[in-house]
Amino acid sequence: MSEGSDKNNLGLKLKELLKERSLSMRKLSELTEIDTATISKIINGKRKASPDQLQKFAECLGLPIADLFIAAGFPIDQKQEKPNSDIHMSVDSIQNLLKSSNLYDKKFSIASVEQQLANYQQYTETEEGKETILKGFEDKLQKVGSIGPFISNLKDMFERFRLRKGTPRELALIGAALLYFILPVDVIPDYIFPIGYLDDAIAVQLVMKLLLKES
């Protein structure tokens, strides 16, 4: 598939999504903090979208980031097993980005995120862990400056944690997701922008699936 075709596919998909959600390019610009002219060029195939821009589009439009990566022509293996397909496709996206960026030489896996979450579950039960969440969440939110399902879910989790709404097990899971987001050193360090925040989104997905099982 040619690069021009990839751009056109992304542009058509974005046009459809904007129409479905009754959003203008100007409104999408406000939500993503991406210049309207840049969005117009991406939609019209005159500019290639960056991974950072694709992530912001995905979060604001409420769909898996892998869908936009595919439309933009990023190399993603689509022959994955169906269970947890969104998560697995995101993992493939991250691995490809890490490989092409030469910024991080470790292999990314869901197991590594799950292990880190397990470590944070123990920390969230300490007074220091609770204080880190309650004092650090808003500050981290301002630094990220993003919106969308990923951030909305974290805001909901924070309110549940702050008000202690849930069983000890549920609050430990929620706390682990919040700590994963707040602390800069997780499986992929946050300083590797924008890739560093993709594993945060996967951590949230994993915790939400666990919370559904608990309910």
N, CA, C and O of each residue as an XYZ file, in Angstrom:
860
protein
N       0.842     -1.199      0.000
C       0.000      0.000      0.000
C       0.874      1.245      0.000
O       1.809      1.330      0.796
N       0.605      2.188     -0.847
C       1.447      3.377     -0.960
C       1.198      4.336      0.183
O       0.176      4.272      0.865
N       2.176      5.246      0.381
C       2.048      6.214      1.471
C       0.855      7.117      1.251
O       0.158      7.477      2.200
N       0.610      7.499     -0.042
C      -0.520      8.362     -0.337
C      -1.826      7.708     -0.006
O      -2.753      8.355      0.481
N      -1.906      6.400     -0.272
C      -3.123      5.652      0.043
C      -3.335      5.573      1.539
O      -4.462      5.678      2.023
N      -2.226      5.383      2.284
C      -2.320      5.330      3.744
C      -2.882      6.632      4.283
O      -3.767      6.636      5.139
N      -2.351      7.747      3.767
C      -2.815      9.056      4.234
C      -4.292      9.239      3.932
O      -5.048      9.755      4.755
N      -4.695      8.808      2.735
C      -6.081      8.955      2.335
C      -6.991      8.133      3.236
O      -8.067      8.590      3.621
N      -6.555      6.907      3.575
C      -7.341      6.059      4.472
C      -7.546      6.736      5.820
O      -8.651      6.724      6.362
N      -6.495      7.320      6.357
C      -6.599      8.009      7.634
C      -7.527      9.208      7.511
O      -8.368      9.434      8.381
N      -7.380      9.972      6.444
C      -8.227     11.143      6.239
C      -9.691     10.785      6.147
O     -10.537     11.449      6.746
N      -9.997      9.732      5.395
C     -11.393      9.290      5.260
C     -11.950      8.837      6.602
O     -13.098      9.127      6.938
N     -11.123      8.119      7.370
C     -11.586      7.627      8.678
C     -11.861      8.783      9.627
O     -12.865      8.787     10.339
N     -10.962      9.765      9.633
C     -11.164     10.929     10.502
C     -12.399     11.724     10.098
O     -13.145     12.197     10.955
N     -12.616     11.871      8.790
C     -13.808     12.569      8.312
C     -15.079     11.868      8.786
O     -16.021     12.510      9.251
N     -15.089     10.533      8.658
C     -16.259      9.752      9.087
C     -16.506      9.909     10.578
O     -17.643     10.090     11.014
N     -15.427      9.838     11.360
C     -15.554      9.945     12.814
C     -16.049     11.320     13.232
O     -16.884     11.435     14.129
N     -15.540     12.362     12.588
C     -15.985     13.717     12.906
C     -17.464     13.894     12.572
O     -18.205     14.532     13.320
N     -17.885     13.325     11.446
C     -19.290     13.417     11.043
C     -20.184     12.663     12.020
O     -21.237     13.161     12.420
N     -19.758     11.451     12.404
C     -20.546     10.636     13.337
C     -20.716     11.333     14.687
O     -21.766     11.225     15.321
N     -19.683     12.043     15.117
C     -19.710     12.677     16.437
C     -20.099     14.156     16.380
O     -20.055     14.861     17.388
N     -20.482     14.616     15.179
C     -20.889     16.015     14.977
C     -19.827     16.984     15.478
O     -20.127     17.954     16.173
N     -18.583     16.703     15.113
C     -17.472     17.549     15.513
C     -16.881     18.257     14.293
O     -16.802     17.677     13.210
N     -16.475     19.486     14.473
C     -15.772     20.215     13.422
C     -14.268     20.029     13.633
O     -13.829     19.600     14.700
N     -13.489     20.355     12.606
C     -12.033     20.280     12.758
C     -11.563     21.276     13.815
O     -10.604     21.019     14.543
N     -12.242     22.401     13.889
C     -11.876     23.407     14.896
C     -12.097     22.872     16.311
O     -11.280     23.096     17.204
N     -13.218     22.158     16.507
C     -13.494     21.593     17.823
C     -12.485     20.498     18.156
O     -12.015     20.405     19.290
N     -12.153     19.671     17.164
C     -11.151     18.630     17.383
C      -9.808     19.262     17.735
O      -9.051     18.723     18.542
N      -9.525     20.398     17.129
C      -8.299     21.127     17.432
C      -8.282     21.567     18.896
O      -7.257     21.466     19.571
N      -9.420     22.053     19.377
C      -9.513     22.488     20.774
C      -9.312     21.312     21.720
O      -8.626     21.433     22.735
N      -9.913     20.174     21.382
C      -9.848     19.006     22.252
C      -8.463     18.376     22.293
O      -8.019     17.889     23.333
N      -7.791     18.393     21.151
C      -6.490     17.720     21.058
C      -5.310     18.669     21.218
O      -4.175     18.235     21.414
N      -5.588     19.982     21.132
C      -4.541     21.002     21.158
C      -3.593     20.843     19.964
O      -2.411     21.177     20.043
N      -4.138     20.328     18.862
C      -3.415     20.247     17.595
C      -3.977     21.338     16.685
O      -5.193     21.479     16.561
N      -3.107     22.095     16.059
C      -3.525     23.209     15.213
C      -4.532     22.765     14.148
O      -4.370     21.708     13.538
N      -5.569     23.575     13.930
C      -6.607     23.254     12.942
C      -6.022     23.049     11.548
O      -6.445     22.151     10.819
N      -5.060     23.869     11.183
C      -4.436     23.741      9.863
C      -3.712     22.407      9.729
O      -3.714     21.796      8.660
N      -3.094     21.959     10.819
C      -2.394     20.663     10.809
C      -3.391     19.528     10.644
O      -3.154     18.593      9.878
N      -4.513     19.608     11.366
C      -5.553     18.583     11.252
C      -6.088     18.539      9.822
O      -6.301     17.461      9.266
N      -6.303     19.707      9.235
C      -6.800     19.782      7.858
C      -5.830     19.118      6.884
O      -6.250     18.396      5.979
N      -4.532     19.364      7.070
C      -3.524     18.767      6.193
C      -3.490     17.246      6.347
O      -3.328     16.523      5.364
N      -3.644     16.762      7.584
C      -3.653     15.315      7.833
C      -4.873     14.676      7.169
O      -4.758     13.640      6.514
N      -6.032     15.293      7.341
C      -7.269     14.756      6.778
C      -7.224     14.769      5.250
O      -7.751     13.863      4.604
N      -6.603     15.783      4.678
C      -6.542     15.902      3.220
C      -5.320     15.220      2.601
O      -5.048     15.366      1.409
N      -4.581     14.462      3.444
C      -3.462     13.686      2.923
C      -2.236     14.488      2.553
O      -1.386     14.014      1.800
N      -2.134     15.711      3.077
C      -0.995     16.558      2.744
C       0.095     16.509      3.812
O       1.162     17.104      3.665
N      -0.204     15.782      4.894
C       0.771     15.671      5.979
C       0.571     14.337      6.686
O      -0.562     13.895      6.879
N       1.672     13.695      7.071
C       1.598     12.417      7.776
C       1.415     12.667      9.270
O       2.134     13.474      9.859
N       0.468     11.985      9.872
C       0.218     12.149     11.312
C       1.312     11.459     12.116
O       1.780     10.383     11.745
N       1.714     12.082     13.216
C       2.711     11.487     14.109
C       2.005     10.556     15.094
O       0.792     10.662     15.271
N       2.744      9.643     15.741
C       2.140      8.777     16.756
C       1.457      9.561     17.874
O       0.405      9.161     18.371
N       2.069     10.686     18.264
C       1.486     11.533     19.300
C       0.118     12.064     18.868
O      -0.838     12.045     19.642
N       0.040     12.533     17.631
C      -1.227     13.055     17.111
C      -2.274     11.957     17.001
O      -3.443     12.178     17.317
N      -1.865     10.784     16.558
C      -2.802      9.657     16.449
C      -3.348      9.268     17.815
O      -4.526      8.936     17.951
N      -2.483      9.310     18.827
C      -2.934      8.981     20.183
C      -3.986      9.974     20.656
O      -4.994      9.581     21.244
N      -3.756     11.258     20.403
C      -4.717     12.279     20.829
C      -6.040     12.140     20.081
O      -7.109     12.292     20.672
N      -5.968     11.849     18.776
C      -7.193     11.625     18.003
C      -7.977     10.454     18.587
O      -9.189     10.544     18.784
N      -7.274      9.352     18.863
C      -7.927      8.137     19.367
C      -8.616      8.396     20.698
O      -9.746      7.958     20.915
N      -7.932      9.110     21.591
C      -8.498      9.383     22.914
C      -9.727     10.287     22.809
O     -10.734     10.044     23.474
N      -9.649     11.313     21.986
C     -10.753     12.265     21.872
C     -11.942     11.691     21.110
O     -13.087     12.048     21.385
N     -11.676     10.809     20.160
C     -12.744     10.241     19.340
C     -13.261      8.921     19.892
O     -14.241      8.375     19.387
N     -12.603      8.405     20.931
C     -13.087      7.220     21.622
C     -12.987      5.930     20.836
O     -13.977      5.214     20.690
N     -11.801      5.623     20.326
C     -11.606      4.351     19.630
C     -10.192      3.865     19.874
O      -9.326      4.656     20.248
N      -9.934      2.555     19.668
C      -8.590      2.020     19.903
C      -7.563      2.723     19.030
O      -7.799      2.957     17.844
N      -6.426      3.057     19.619
C      -5.389      3.758     18.865
C      -4.899      2.922     17.690
O      -4.482      3.471     16.670
N      -4.947      1.581     17.828
C      -4.484      0.698     16.746
C      -5.276      0.929     15.465
O      -4.728      0.791     14.372
N      -6.554      1.279     15.580
C      -7.377      1.530     14.387
C      -6.792      2.669     13.553
O      -6.736      2.591     12.326
N      -6.361      3.722     14.235
C      -5.794      4.860     13.516
C      -4.373      4.561     13.033
O      -3.959      5.042     11.978
N      -3.629      3.766     13.807
C      -2.279      3.380     13.372
C      -2.363      2.612     12.057
O      -1.563      2.831     11.148
N      -3.338      1.709     11.963
C      -3.514      0.918     10.737
C      -3.890      1.831      9.577
O      -3.333      1.727      8.484
N      -4.849      2.733      9.830
C      -5.292      3.655      8.776
C      -4.152      4.556      8.308
O      -4.101      4.953      7.144
N      -3.229      4.879      9.236
C      -2.111      5.760      8.896
C      -0.952      5.003      8.239
O       0.027      5.606      7.800
N      -1.081      3.664      8.180
C      -0.054      2.884      7.500
C       1.079      2.400      8.372
O       2.102      1.950      7.856
N       0.923      2.482      9.711
C       1.960      1.943     10.580
C       1.923      0.422     10.519
O       0.841     -0.161     10.446
N       3.091     -0.239     10.546
C       3.132     -1.702     10.430
C       2.635     -2.388     11.692
O       3.344     -2.441     12.697
N       1.425     -2.910     11.639
C       0.840     -3.627     12.770
C       0.387     -4.995     12.297
O      -0.280     -5.117     11.270
N       0.752     -6.019     13.048
C       0.338     -7.380     12.706
C      -1.137     -7.544     13.041
O      -1.513     -7.510     14.213
N      -1.978     -7.724     12.022
C      -3.419     -7.843     12.250
C      -3.871     -9.297     12.396
O      -5.068     -9.567     12.491
N      -2.924    -10.228     12.414
C      -3.281    -11.642     12.522
C      -3.231    -12.100     13.970
O      -2.755    -13.196     14.267
N      -3.716    -11.270     14.858
C      -3.732    -11.602     16.276
C      -4.977    -12.417     16.609
O      -5.978    -12.392     15.892
N      -4.879    -13.142     17.726
C      -6.061    -13.851     18.221
C      -7.089    -12.831     18.668
O      -6.723    -11.730     19.079
N      -8.366    -13.173     18.597
C      -9.429    -12.233     18.916
C      -9.473    -11.799     20.384
O      -9.686    -10.613     20.634
N      -9.281    -12.701     21.389
C      -9.395    -12.254     22.767
C      -8.445    -11.100     23.054
O      -7.267    -11.149     22.701
N      -8.978    -10.043     23.710
C      -8.199     -8.864     24.067
C      -7.517     -8.249     22.848
O      -6.407     -7.727     22.953
N      -8.183     -8.311     21.682
C      -7.535     -7.884     20.441
C      -7.084     -6.425     20.495
O      -6.011     -6.094     19.989
N      -7.890     -5.550     21.101
C      -7.503     -4.146     21.166
C      -6.191     -3.978     21.918
O      -5.308     -3.237     21.485
N      -6.067     -4.675     23.055
C      -4.850     -4.580     23.851
C      -3.668     -5.144     23.085
O      -2.599     -4.535     23.053
N      -3.852     -6.311     22.463
C      -2.748     -6.936     21.738
C      -2.302     -6.081     20.564
O      -1.105     -5.984     20.290
N      -3.251     -5.456     19.862
C      -2.886     -4.599     18.742
C      -2.147     -3.372     19.247
O      -1.239     -2.877     18.579
N      -2.525     -2.876     20.419
C      -1.809     -1.746     20.992
C      -0.380     -2.145     21.343
O       0.555     -1.369     21.145
N      -0.217     -3.367     21.867
C       1.113     -3.865     22.198
C       1.978     -3.923     20.943
O       3.141     -3.518     20.965
N       1.412     -4.424     19.860
C       2.150     -4.470     18.596
C       2.538     -3.065     18.147
O       3.649     -2.840     17.666
N       1.606     -2.119     18.309
C       1.883     -0.735     17.924
C       3.072     -0.200     18.723
O       3.974      0.426     18.167
N       3.063     -0.452     20.026
C       4.132      0.032     20.892
C       5.465     -0.598     20.503
O       6.480      0.091     20.399
N       5.455     -1.907     20.289
C       6.693     -2.595     19.931
C       7.278     -2.053     18.636
O       8.490     -1.865     18.529
N       6.416     -1.799     17.647
C       6.889     -1.244     16.382
C       7.446      0.164     16.554
O       8.460      0.520     15.954
N       6.769      0.961     17.381
C       7.238      2.321     17.620
C       8.570      2.333     18.359
O       9.462      3.117     18.035
N       8.698      1.457     19.357
C       9.948      1.377     20.104
C      11.100      0.969     19.193
O      12.204      1.505     19.280
N      10.817      0.013     18.323
C      11.843     -0.482     17.404
C      12.290      0.610     16.432
O      13.480      0.759     16.154
N      11.321      1.371     15.920
C      11.642      2.392     14.922
C      12.240      3.648     15.544
O      12.974      4.382     14.883
N      11.928      3.898     16.818
C      12.395      5.130     17.458
C      13.831      5.041     17.974
O      14.512      6.058     18.112
N      14.290      3.808     18.259
C      15.624      3.597     18.829
C      15.813      4.325     20.157
O      16.931      4.683     20.529
N      14.695      4.540     20.870
C      14.769      5.242     22.156
C      14.735      4.289     23.345
O      15.051      4.680     24.469
N      14.358      3.056     23.101
C      14.140      2.118     24.205
C      14.424      0.726     23.683
O      13.791      0.282     22.725
N      15.371      0.029     24.301
C      15.829     -1.241     23.738
C      15.250     -2.482     24.410
O      15.682     -3.599     24.125
N      14.263     -2.293     25.311
C      13.655     -3.443     25.979
C      12.368     -3.855     25.267
O      11.701     -3.028     24.646
N      12.030     -5.133     25.363
C      10.807     -5.625     24.722
C       9.611     -5.336     25.613
O       9.649     -5.590     26.817
N       8.564     -4.811     25.026
C       7.356     -4.490     25.778
C       6.398     -5.674     25.769
O       6.250     -6.348     24.750
N       5.750     -5.928     26.899
C       4.773     -7.019     26.969
C       3.703     -6.682     27.998
O       3.921     -5.883     28.909
N       2.543     -7.309     27.830
C       1.462     -7.125     28.804
C       1.885     -7.665     30.168
O       1.530     -7.098     31.201
N       2.646     -8.762     30.168
C       3.103     -9.370     31.424
C       3.926     -8.374     32.244
O       3.827     -8.352     33.471
N       4.732     -7.556     31.576
C       5.553     -6.580     32.297
C       4.687     -5.501     32.939
O       4.986     -5.028     34.035
N       3.608     -5.112     32.248
C       2.676     -4.136     32.816
C       1.935     -4.757     34.005
O       1.766     -4.110     35.039
N       1.501     -5.996     33.860
C       0.790     -6.684     34.944
C       1.667     -6.819     36.185
O       1.184     -6.670     37.307
N       2.955     -7.099     35.985
C       3.875     -7.225     37.113
C       4.041     -5.895     37.838
O       4.062     -5.843     39.068
N       4.159     -4.833     37.068
C       4.293     -3.513     37.679
C       3.031     -3.130     38.443
O       3.107     -2.546     39.524
N       1.874     -3.458     37.880
C       0.606     -3.199     38.569
C       0.532     -3.968     39.884
O       0.052     -3.445     40.890
N       1.010     -5.213     39.871
C       1.011     -6.027     41.088
C       1.895     -5.390     42.163
O       1.554     -5.387     43.346
N       3.031     -4.855     41.729
C       3.918     -4.177     42.682
C       3.242     -2.942     43.269
O       3.352     -2.671     44.464
N       2.541     -2.198     42.415
C       1.867     -0.989     42.877
C       0.678     -1.296     43.784
O       0.331     -0.477     44.635
N       0.049     -2.458     43.620
C      -1.058     -2.828     44.502
C      -0.587     -2.877     45.946
O      -1.301     -2.448     46.853
N       0.594     -3.390     46.155
C       1.138     -3.461     47.516
C       1.459     -2.060     48.046
O       1.217     -1.754     49.214
N       2.004     -1.223     47.172
C       2.382      0.128     47.579
C       1.158      0.982     47.894
O       1.201      1.835     48.780
N       0.065      0.749     47.164
C      -1.140      1.566     47.350
C      -1.796      1.330     48.710
O      -2.618      2.130     49.157
N      -1.429      0.231     49.361
C      -1.994     -0.072     50.678
C      -1.221      0.599     51.805
O      -1.629      0.536     52.965
N      -0.111      1.239     51.469
C       0.664      1.968     52.478
C       0.196      3.411     52.542
O      -0.401      3.920     51.593
N       0.465      4.066     53.657
C       0.090      5.470     53.805
C       0.816      6.340     52.787
O       0.249      7.298     52.261
N       2.072      6.002     52.512
C       2.845      6.760     51.531
C       2.237      6.626     50.134
O       2.177      7.594     49.376
N       1.785      5.405     49.805
C       1.172      5.173     48.503
C      -0.124      5.950     48.348
O      -0.371      6.563     47.310
N      -0.946      5.920     49.382
C      -2.215      6.655     49.345
C      -1.977      8.150     49.198
O      -2.673      8.828     48.442
N      -0.980      8.663     49.931
C      -0.674     10.094     49.871
C      -0.149     10.480     48.483
O      -0.455     11.557     47.973
N       0.640      9.595     47.884
C       1.166      9.849     46.539
C       0.024      9.998     45.542
O       0.065     10.865     44.669
N      -0.993      9.152     45.674
C      -2.142      9.210     44.772
C      -2.948     10.485     44.992
O      -3.248     11.207     44.042
N      -3.296     10.758     46.247
C      -4.167     11.890     46.550
C      -3.513     13.234     46.247
O      -4.194     14.186     45.865
N      -2.192     13.314     46.416
C      -1.497     14.581     46.182
C      -0.923     14.697     44.770
O      -0.699     15.802     44.275
N      -0.688     13.553     44.126
C       0.010     13.594     42.846
C      -0.853     13.502     41.610
O      -0.397     13.832     40.514
N      -2.106     13.057     41.762
C      -2.935     12.817     40.579
C      -3.207     14.091     39.786
O      -3.004     14.122     38.572
N      -3.661     15.135     40.463
C      -4.016     16.377     39.761
C      -2.790     17.003     39.095
O      -2.876     17.526     37.984
N      -1.650     16.944     39.784
C      -0.420     17.512     39.206
C      -0.049     16.774     37.926
O       0.309     17.404     36.931
N      -0.132     15.442     37.940
C       0.223     14.668     36.756
C      -0.770     14.933     35.634
O      -0.395     14.996     34.463
N      -2.037     15.087     35.998
C      -3.079     15.361     35.013
C      -2.787     16.662     34.270
O      -2.963     16.740     33.054
N      -2.346     17.672     34.995
C      -2.028     18.963     34.376
C      -0.832     18.847     33.438
O      -0.790     19.506     32.399
N       0.138     18.015     33.799
C       1.322     17.832     32.952
C       0.963     17.128     31.651
O       1.469     17.474     30.584
N       0.083     16.138     31.753
C      -0.308     15.386     30.562
C      -1.197     16.238     29.673
O      -1.051     16.232     28.451
N      -2.122     16.974     30.290
C      -2.983     17.883     29.549
C      -3.767     17.200     28.451
O      -3.864     17.732     27.346
N      -4.333     16.026     28.727
C      -5.044     15.271     27.698
C      -6.458     14.956     28.160
O      -6.780     15.045     29.345
N      -7.304     14.579     27.182
C      -8.664     14.187     27.486
C      -8.982     12.933     26.699
O      -8.189     12.489     25.868
N     -10.139     12.368     26.962
C     -10.528     11.169     26.236
C     -10.786     10.008     27.173
O     -10.675     10.160     28.389
N     -11.131      8.845     26.626
C     -11.480      7.678     27.449
C     -10.403      7.306     28.453
O     -10.715      6.998     29.603
N      -9.140      7.327     28.040
C      -8.023      6.959     28.908
C      -7.987      7.855     30.145
O      -7.895      7.355     31.266
N      -8.057      9.155     29.956
C      -8.011     10.092     31.066
C      -9.334     10.104     31.836
O      -9.338     10.209     33.063
N     -10.444      9.998     31.123
C     -11.755      9.984     31.794
C     -11.862      8.813     32.761
O     -12.372      8.960     33.871
N     -11.380      7.653     32.333
C     -11.402      6.475     33.204
C     -10.551      6.695     34.444
O     -10.935      6.300     35.545
N      -9.394      7.326     34.267
C      -8.531      7.597     35.410
C      -9.188      8.578     36.381
O      -9.064      8.424     37.596
N      -9.884      9.581     35.853
C     -10.582     10.537     36.715
C     -11.660      9.830     37.544
O     -11.817     10.093     38.737
N     -12.393      8.934     36.892
C     -13.422      8.167     37.610
C     -12.783      7.297     38.698
O     -13.292      7.201     39.815
N     -11.666      6.674     38.349
C     -10.959      5.828     39.315
C     -10.475      6.652     40.511
O     -10.559      6.216     41.659
N      -9.970      7.846     40.218
C      -9.463      8.694     41.293
C     -10.578      9.070     42.263
O     -10.382      9.060     43.478
N     -11.753      9.402     41.719
C     -12.881      9.748     42.592
C     -13.280      8.557     43.460
O     -13.563      8.721     44.647
N     -13.302      7.369     42.877
C     -13.622      6.171     43.664
C     -12.589      5.949     44.758
O     -12.930      5.609     45.891
N     -11.330      6.143     44.409
C     -10.260      5.937     45.395
C     -10.337      6.988     46.492
O     -10.206      6.673     47.675
N     -10.549      8.239     46.096
C     -10.605      9.335     47.069
C     -11.754      9.161     48.053
O     -11.612      9.431     49.245
N     -12.893      8.708     47.539
C     -14.079      8.527     48.383
C     -14.151      7.135     49.000
O     -15.082      6.812     49.737
N     -13.127      6.301     48.678
C     -13.052      4.918     49.193
C     -14.289      4.117     48.831
O     -14.836      3.396     49.665
N     -14.731      4.246     47.577
C     -15.899      3.516     47.096
C     -15.465      2.215     46.445
O     -15.066      2.197     45.281
N     -15.543      1.132     47.197
C     -15.154     -0.162     46.656
C     -14.607     -1.057     47.735
O     -14.334     -0.615     48.851
N     -14.450     -2.312     47.400
C     -13.858     -3.267     48.325
C     -12.352     -3.005     48.427
O     -11.783     -2.334     47.566
N     -11.702     -3.530     49.475
C     -10.240     -3.359     49.570
C      -9.514     -3.841     48.312
O      -8.550     -3.214     47.872
N      -9.975     -4.949     47.735
C      -9.363     -5.476     46.513
C      -9.549     -4.497     45.346
O      -8.608     -4.233     44.598
N     -10.770     -3.959     45.194
C     -11.050     -3.015     44.113
C     -10.230     -1.742     44.274
O      -9.699     -1.215     43.296
N     -10.124     -1.246     45.501
C      -9.365     -0.015     45.744
C      -7.873     -0.227     45.506
O      -7.169      0.688     45.080
N      -7.396     -1.441     45.784
C      -5.988     -1.755     45.522
C      -5.713     -1.758     44.017
O      -4.679     -1.268     43.565
N      -6.652     -2.317     43.248
C      -6.515     -2.340     41.789
C      -6.552     -0.927     41.221
O      -5.732     -0.552     40.383
N      -7.532     -0.147     41.702
C      -7.670      1.235     41.233
C      -6.420      2.039     41.592
O      -5.900      2.800     40.776
N      -5.951      1.857     42.823
C      -4.750      2.560     43.264
C      -3.540      2.214     42.415
O      -2.706      3.072     42.124
N      -3.449      0.953     42.021
C      -2.325      0.514     41.194
C      -2.339      1.224     39.843
O      -1.293      1.661     39.364
N      -3.528      1.343     39.217
C      -3.643      2.038     37.934
C      -3.275      3.514     38.083
O      -2.605      4.088     37.225
N      -3.724      4.116     39.182
C      -3.428      5.535     39.411
C      -1.936      5.764     39.636
O      -1.369      6.732     39.129
N      -1.299      4.867     40.402
C       0.135      4.992     40.627
C       0.919      4.790     39.334
O       1.925      5.457     39.093
N       0.441      3.858     38.505
C       1.095      3.609     37.218
C       1.101      4.892     36.383
O       2.077      5.207     35.703
N       0.000      5.611     36.454
C      -0.132      6.866     35.706
C       0.699      7.980     36.330
O       1.351      8.743     35.618
N       0.680      8.078     37.662
C       1.322      9.190     38.357
C       2.844      9.085     38.346
O       3.533     10.065     38.058
N       3.369      7.907     38.656
C       4.817      7.753     38.779
C       5.473      7.691     37.403
O       4.988      6.977     36.527
N       6.556      8.418     37.197
C       7.171      8.514     35.866
C       7.898      7.257     35.412
O       8.050      7.028     34.212
N       8.351      6.439     36.363
C       9.121      5.249     35.995
C       8.218      4.023     36.038
O       8.001      3.438     37.099
N       7.684      3.632     34.852
C       6.929      2.392     34.771
C       7.567      1.535     33.681
O       8.764      1.673     33.428
N       6.817      0.668     33.039
C       7.433     -0.234     32.070
C       8.115      0.541     30.957
O       9.256      0.246     30.602
N       7.414      1.542     30.397
C       8.038      2.456     29.450
C       8.056      3.827     30.113
O       6.994      4.413     30.322
N       9.230      4.358     30.451
C       9.296      5.648     31.154
C       8.548      6.750     30.407
O       8.571      6.804     29.177
N       7.885      7.624     31.160
C       7.060      8.670     30.562
C       7.868      9.671     29.744
O       7.317     10.350     28.878
N       9.184      9.771     30.012
C       9.970     10.758     29.272
C      10.135     10.367     27.802
O      10.514     11.204     26.982
N       9.853      9.099     27.458
C       9.904      8.701     26.053
C       8.565      9.071     25.441
O       7.706      8.210     25.249
N       8.386     10.335     25.139
C       7.102     10.841     24.658
C       7.003     10.684     23.138
O       7.990     10.925     22.443
N       5.837     10.286     22.596
C       4.579     10.018     23.284
C       4.399      8.573     23.685
O       3.394      8.218     24.300
N       5.379      7.718     23.338
C       5.225      6.284     23.569
C       5.073      5.973     25.048
O       4.400      5.011     25.416
N       5.698      6.784     25.901
C       5.690      6.519     27.331
C       4.325      6.490     27.969
O       4.159      5.938     29.056
N       3.332      7.082     27.304
C       1.984      7.085     27.878
C       1.081      5.995     27.301
O      -0.036      5.801     27.780
N       1.550      5.292     26.287
C       0.726      4.231     25.707
C       0.572      3.068     26.675
O      -0.495      2.458     26.751
N       1.639      2.755     27.418
C       1.522      1.639     28.367
C       0.646      2.018     29.553
O       0.058      1.146     30.192
N       0.553      3.326     29.857
C      -0.382      3.771     30.901
C      -1.816      3.447     30.495
O      -2.620      3.001     31.313
N      -2.124      3.679     29.219
C      -3.473      3.398     28.720
C      -3.766      1.902     28.800
O      -4.880      1.507     29.145
N      -2.782      1.072     28.487
C      -2.969     -0.382     28.563
C      -3.155     -0.811     30.013
O      -3.962     -1.695     30.300
N      -2.409     -0.188     30.933
C      -2.563     -0.503     32.356
C      -3.991     -0.229     32.816
O      -4.570     -1.003     33.578
N      -4.552      0.891     32.341
C      -5.936      1.231     32.692
C      -6.899      0.179     32.138
O      -7.822     -0.246     32.833
N      -6.683     -0.238     30.889
C      -7.536     -1.272     30.286
C      -7.498     -2.560     31.091
O      -8.533     -3.179     31.338
N      -6.294     -2.962     31.500
C      -6.138     -4.213     32.260
C      -6.866     -4.131     33.592
O      -7.551     -5.073     33.990
N      -6.719     -3.003     34.281
C      -7.373     -2.841     35.587
C      -8.890     -2.804     35.430
O      -9.608     -3.366     36.257
N      -9.379     -2.158     34.396
C     -10.829     -2.107     34.185
C     -11.420     -3.489     33.925
O     -12.525     -3.797     34.372
N     -10.675     -4.314     33.200
C     -11.130     -5.684     32.972
C     -11.183     -6.472     34.282
O     -12.105     -7.256     34.508
N     -10.181     -6.253     35.144
C     -10.155     -6.921     36.442
C     -11.305     -6.440     37.329
O     -11.911     -7.230     38.053
N     -11.598     -5.150     37.268
C     -12.688     -4.595     38.077
C     -14.030     -5.158     37.642
O     -14.908     -5.386     38.475
N     -14.196     -5.386     36.340
C     -15.441     -5.991     35.825
C     -15.614     -7.402     36.374
O     -16.726     -7.819     36.700
N     -14.513     -8.128     36.473
C     -14.569     -9.481     37.020
C     -14.904     -9.458     38.504
O     -15.567    -10.360     39.017
N     -14.443     -8.424     39.184
C     -14.698     -8.325     40.635
C     -16.149     -7.972     40.938
O     -16.679     -8.347     41.984
N     -16.796     -7.245     40.012
C     -18.169     -6.760     40.270
C     -19.187     -7.874     40.082
O     -20.385     -7.651     40.256
